[in-house]
Amino acid sequence: MSYNPIFGIGECTALGNAIFVLWLQSRQVDGVSAYNGNFDAFYGHVTDRKSLVLLPDGKLTMQGNYKPVDFANLRVPGEDLHEWSVRMQSEYPFHKYEECVNPEDRQYLLPII
């Protein structure tokens, strides 16, 4: 993913994590297959098919039965970096998505949570 000056590092990381969670959700919703056997295969598949959807409220989802994941949280006016960092952590609680992931795939979430 290329750096976009409109988004800070936190938003880019959150976007990457949102796509990562959608990968794990796809393994639960559609079963493990060639297109989602690993993250790279999944990312190539969804970008080729343009199936990722950015909702107006800043949530990213895919066509089908997927739970949207947040990523577009910009710094609010007057917010210093520490406040923003704390808010980012509280507004992207990955434990919310554990129920969307196969139990055997939760190991992939642990390094992020």
C-alpha positions as CSV (number, residue, x, y, z in Angstrom):
1,M,0.0,0.0,0.0
2,S,1.4,3.4,-0.9
3,Y,1.5,6.3,1.6
4,N,-1.2,8.8,1.2
5,P,-0.6,12.2,3.0
6,I,-4.3,12.6,3.6
7,F,-4.2,9.6,5.9
8,G,-1.8,9.3,8.8
9,I,0.1,6.1,9.6
10,G,-2.7,5.0,11.9
11,E,-5.3,5.1,9.1
12,C,-3.0,3.2,6.7
13,T,-2.4,0.6,9.3
14,A,-6.1,0.4,10.2
15,L,-6.9,0.0,6.5
16,G,-4.4,-2.9,6.2
17,N,-5.9,-4.5,9.3
18,A,-9.4,-4.0,8.0
19,I,-8.5,-5.9,4.8
20,F,-6.8,-8.5,7.0
21,V,-9.9,-9.1,9.1
22,L,-12.0,-9.3,5.9
23,W,-9.6,-12.0,4.7
24,L,-10.2,-14.0,7.9
25,Q,-14.0,-13.4,7.6
26,S,-13.9,-14.8,4.0
27,R,-12.4,-18.0,5.3
28,Q,-15.3,-18.3,7.7
29,V,-18.1,-17.2,5.3
30,D,-16.9,-18.9,2.1
31,G,-14.6,-21.7,3.6
32,V,-10.9,-21.9,2.9
33,S,-10.2,-22.1,-0.8
34,A,-7.5,-21.2,-3.3
35,Y,-8.6,-17.5,-3.4
36,N,-8.3,-17.1,0.4
37,G,-5.8,-19.8,1.4
38,N,-3.4,-17.0,2.3
39,F,-3.6,-13.2,2.6
40,D,-1.7,-12.5,-0.6
41,A,-4.0,-14.7,-2.7
42,F,-7.1,-13.1,-1.1
43,Y,-5.8,-9.5,-1.6
44,G,-5.1,-10.2,-5.2
45,H,-8.5,-11.8,-5.7
46,V,-10.6,-9.0,-4.1
47,T,-8.6,-6.2,-5.8
48,D,-8.9,-7.8,-9.2
49,R,-12.6,-8.2,-8.8
50,K,-13.0,-4.8,-7.0
51,S,-15.2,-6.5,-4.4
52,L,-14.1,-4.3,-1.4
53,V,-16.6,-1.6,-0.7
54,L,-16.0,1.5,1.3
55,L,-19.2,2.6,3.1
56,P,-20.0,6.3,3.6
57,D,-19.4,6.0,7.4
58,G,-15.7,4.9,6.8
59,K,-16.3,1.2,7.2
60,L,-14.8,-1.2,4.7
61,T,-16.6,-4.4,3.7
62,M,-17.0,-6.8,0.9
63,Q,-19.9,-7.8,-1.3
64,G,-21.6,-10.6,0.5
65,N,-22.2,-11.5,4.1
66,Y,-19.4,-9.7,5.8
67,K,-19.2,-7.5,8.9
68,P,-17.8,-4.0,8.1
69,V,-14.6,-3.0,9.7
70,D,-13.7,0.6,10.5
71,F,-10.6,2.4,9.1
72,A,-11.3,5.9,8.1
73,N,-10.8,7.8,11.4
74,L,-8.9,11.0,10.7
75,R,-7.5,13.1,13.5
76,V,-10.1,15.5,14.8
77,P,-9.3,19.2,15.1
78,G,-7.3,20.0,18.3
79,E,-6.4,16.4,19.0
80,D,-2.7,15.8,19.8
81,L,-0.9,12.7,18.6
82,H,-1.2,11.0,22.0
83,E,-5.0,11.6,22.2
84,W,-5.3,10.4,18.6
85,S,-3.3,7.3,19.2
86,V,-5.5,6.4,22.2
87,R,-8.7,7.0,20.3
88,M,-7.4,4.9,17.4
89,Q,-6.8,2.0,19.7
90,S,-10.2,2.3,21.3
91,E,-12.1,2.7,18.0
92,Y,-10.4,-0.3,16.3
93,P,-10.9,-3.0,19.0
94,F,-10.1,-6.2,17.0
95,H,-11.6,-8.3,19.8
96,K,-15.0,-7.3,18.3
97,Y,-14.1,-9.4,15.2
98,E,-13.1,-12.6,16.9
99,E,-16.6,-14.0,16.5
100,C,-16.3,-13.4,12.7
101,V,-13.3,-15.6,12.4
102,N,-12.9,-19.4,12.5
103,P,-11.5,-20.5,15.8
104,E,-8.4,-22.0,14.1
105,D,-7.8,-18.6,12.4
106,R,-7.8,-16.5,15.6
107,Q,-4.1,-17.2,15.8
108,Y,-3.7,-14.7,12.9
109,L,-5.5,-12.0,15.0
110,L,-3.4,-12.4,18.1
111,P,-0.4,-10.4,16.9
112,I,-2.7,-7.5,16.0
113,I,-4.9,-7.5,19.0
